[in-house]
């Protein structure tokens, strides 16, 4: 925490009603699919698991799941369609559906290629999120040293979301098991940013004050700092 002000923080839920495990993937729409594919694979470093004329599925070097990123060709402005989170089991997906329904938030099962059952929803501040419990797998690429490219992205670390409602985002995610790892208080005493996590590292999602909901960035864990 920075600054001298304190705020009324929500209490952690140590036995949450469902088990979200980690940041999983993100779906982006792009104008130029070929250029986006080249940038991702040659500069950032994921390998392509599958592709067709309209979609590319890159996955990171440590990732056994089929994709950590979905790039979709679209004629309109490029956008983040959704961030993706994993839950531990199919029962957690059913619990998640009830959790969102009970709070009057739309949550529907959707068909997503290469994934098991997937819930498409929006959180309390409007962030589009897909939740899945399983995904097709491939052999890990970590030891395929001759194929490593660019930044050699190992795995997704976190998403940062801009929203004008940081505290509501914090309260909502803490209510079903996310843990705060840090927060920032603005001079006026309002919460300016919060870091929440499920996988045990500093954060899976960061919410910062700003117009939105809007994806600010997707961050990867890399092998070293000098690339």
C-alpha positions in Angstrom: 0.0 0.0 0.0 1.2 3.5 -0.7 0.3 6.7 1.1 -1.1 7.2 4.6 -4.8 6.8 4.0 -6.6 3.6 4.9 -9.9 2.3 3.4 -12.5 -0.3 4.3 -11.2 -3.4 2.6 -13.3 -6.6 2.0 -12.4 -9.6 4.1 -10.7 -12.5 2.4 -12.8 -15.6 1.9 -10.6 -18.6 2.8 -13.1 -21.2 1.9 -14.6 -19.8 -1.4 -17.8 -21.2 -2.9 -15.8 -22.2 -6.1 -12.1 -22.7 -7.0 -10.7 -20.4 -9.6 -7.1 -21.5 -10.2 -5.3 -19.0 -12.6 -5.3 -16.7 -15.5 -5.8 -18.9 -18.6 -6.0 -17.1 -21.9 -7.2 -14.0 -23.7 -9.2 -13.5 -26.9 -8.2 -10.6 -29.2 -9.7 -9.4 -32.5 -7.2 -8.0 -35.0 -7.2 -6.3 -38.4 -4.3 -8.2 -40.0 -4.1 -11.8 -38.8 -0.9 -12.6 -40.6 0.9 -9.6 -39.1 -0.4 -10.3 -35.7 0.7 -13.9 -35.9 4.2 -12.9 -37.0 4.5 -10.4 -34.2 3.4 -12.8 -31.5 5.5 -15.7 -32.6 8.7 -13.9 -33.7 8.8 -11.1 -31.1 6.9 -12.3 -28.0 7.7 -16.0 -28.7 4.6 -18.3 -28.4 4.3 -21.1 -30.9 1.1 -21.7 -32.9 -0.9 -24.7 -32.0 -3.6 -24.3 -34.7 -4.9 -21.8 -37.2 -7.4 -21.4 -40.0 -8.3 -18.4 -42.2 -9.9 -16.5 -39.4 -8.2 -17.6 -36.2 -4.8 -18.3 -34.8 -4.2 -20.1 -31.5 -0.7 -19.4 -30.0 0.5 -21.1 -26.8 3.4 -20.3 -24.5 6.5 -22.4 -24.0 5.6 -23.7 -20.5 1.9 -24.1 -21.3 0.5 -27.6 -22.0 -2.9 -26.3 -22.8 -3.6 -25.8 -26.5 -3.7 -22.0 -26.4 -3.0 -19.0 -24.1 -4.1 -16.5 -26.8 -6.8 -16.5 -29.5 -6.4 -14.1 -32.4 -9.5 -13.5 -34.5 -9.7 -11.6 -37.7 -12.3 -8.8 -37.6 -13.1 -5.9 -39.9 -14.0 -3.5 -37.1 -11.6 -1.9 -34.5 -9.3 -4.3 -32.8 -10.5 -5.2 -29.3 -10.1 -7.6 -26.4 -13.2 -9.8 -26.6 -12.6 -11.5 -23.2 -10.0 -12.6 -20.7 -10.0 -16.2 -19.8 -9.8 -17.8 -16.3 -9.5 -21.5 -15.3 -11.5 -23.2 -12.6 -10.5 -26.5 -11.0 -13.4 -28.7 -12.0 -16.7 -29.0 -13.9 -18.4 -28.7 -10.5 -16.8 -25.3 -10.1 -18.3 -24.2 -13.5 -21.7 -25.2 -12.2 -21.1 -23.3 -9.0 -19.9 -20.3 -10.9 -23.1 -20.3 -13.0 -25.2 -20.3 -9.8 -22.9 -17.6 -8.3 -23.4 -15.2 -11.2 -27.2 -16.0 -11.5 -27.7 -15.3 -7.8 -26.2 -11.8 -8.3 -28.3 -11.0 -11.4 -25.3 -11.2 -13.7 -25.7 -13.0 -17.1 -23.6 -16.1 -17.4 -24.2 -18.5 -20.3 -22.5 -21.7 -21.4 -20.8 -21.2 -24.8 -19.1 -23.4 -27.4 -15.4 -22.5 -27.6 -13.0 -24.5 -29.9 -10.5 -26.8 -28.1 -12.0 -26.1 -24.7 -14.4 -28.0 -22.5 -17.5 -26.4 -21.2 -17.0 -22.6 -21.1 -19.0 -19.9 -19.3 -19.1 -16.5 -20.9 -20.0 -13.7 -18.5 -19.1 -10.3 -17.3 -17.9 -9.5 -13.8 -19.5 -6.8 -11.5 -17.7 -4.0 -13.3 -18.5 -5.3 -16.8 -15.2 -7.0 -17.7 -15.9 -9.8 -20.2 -14.6 -13.1 -18.8 -14.7 -16.7 -20.0 -14.2 -19.5 -17.5 -13.3 -23.0 -18.4 -12.2 -26.1 -16.4 -10.4 -28.0 -19.2 -8.7 -27.5 -22.5 -7.1 -29.9 -25.0 -3.4 -30.4 -24.3 -0.2 -30.6 -26.2 3.4 -31.5 -25.2 5.2 -28.6 -23.5 7.7 -26.7 -25.6 10.1 -25.5 -22.9 12.9 -27.9 -23.9 12.6 -27.3 -27.7 15.4 -24.8 -27.5 16.0 -24.6 -31.2 12.5 -23.4 -31.8 12.6 -20.6 -29.2 11.9 -17.1 -30.6 12.0 -13.5 -29.5 11.0 -12.9 -25.9 10.4 -16.7 -25.4 7.2 -16.1 -23.4 6.8 -18.9 -20.9 3.3 -18.5 -19.6 0.6 -15.8 -19.0 1.2 -14.0 -15.7 -1.7 -11.5 -15.4 -4.1 -9.2 -17.0 -4.5 -5.5 -16.2 -8.0 -4.0 -16.5 -8.9 -0.3 -16.4 -12.3 0.4 -14.8 -13.8 3.5 -13.1 -15.0 1.1 -10.3 -11.9 -0.3 -8.7 -13.4 -1.0 -5.2 -16.5 -2.8 -6.6 -14.1 -4.9 -8.7 -12.1 -5.7 -5.6 -15.1 -6.6 -3.4 -16.6 -8.8 -6.1 -13.5 -10.9 -6.8 -12.6 -11.3 -3.2 -16.2 -12.5 -2.5 -15.5 -15.8 -4.5 -11.9 -16.4 -3.4 -9.5 -14.0 -5.0 -6.9 -12.7 -2.5 -5.5 -9.2 -2.4 -1.8 -9.0 -2.8 -1.6 -5.2 -2.8 -3.6 -2.0 -3.4 -3.0 1.7 -4.1 -4.9 4.6 -2.5 -5.4 7.9 -4.3 -4.9 11.2 -2.5 -8.7 11.6 -2.2 -8.9 8.3 -0.3 -10.4 6.2 -3.1 -8.9 2.9 -4.2 -6.8 3.6 -7.3 -5.6 0.1 -8.0 -5.8 -3.4 -6.6 -3.9 -6.6 -7.3 -5.8 -9.9 -6.9 -4.5 -13.4 -7.3 -5.5 -17.1 -7.2 -2.3 -19.0 -8.2 -0.1 -17.8 -5.4 2.0 -15.2 -7.2 1.5 -11.4 -6.9 -1.5 -11.2 -9.2 -3.7 -12.8 -11.8 -5.8 -9.7 -12.4 -4.9 -6.0 -11.7 -7.7 -3.4 -11.7 -6.6 0.2 -12.1 -8.8 3.4 -12.2 -9.5 4.6 -15.7 -12.2 4.5 -18.4 -13.4 1.0 -19.1 -13.7 -1.8 -18.6 -10.7 -2.0 -21.0 -7.8 -4.3 -21.3 -4.6 -2.3 -20.5 -2.2 -5.2 -21.0 -1.6 -8.9 -21.0 1.7 -9.8 -19.2 3.9 -12.9 -19.7 6.5 -14.5 -17.5 9.8 -14.7 -19.4 13.0 -16.6 -18.8 15.2 -13.5 -18.2 15.1 -9.8 -18.2 17.6 -9.2 -21.0 16.0 -10.1 -24.4 
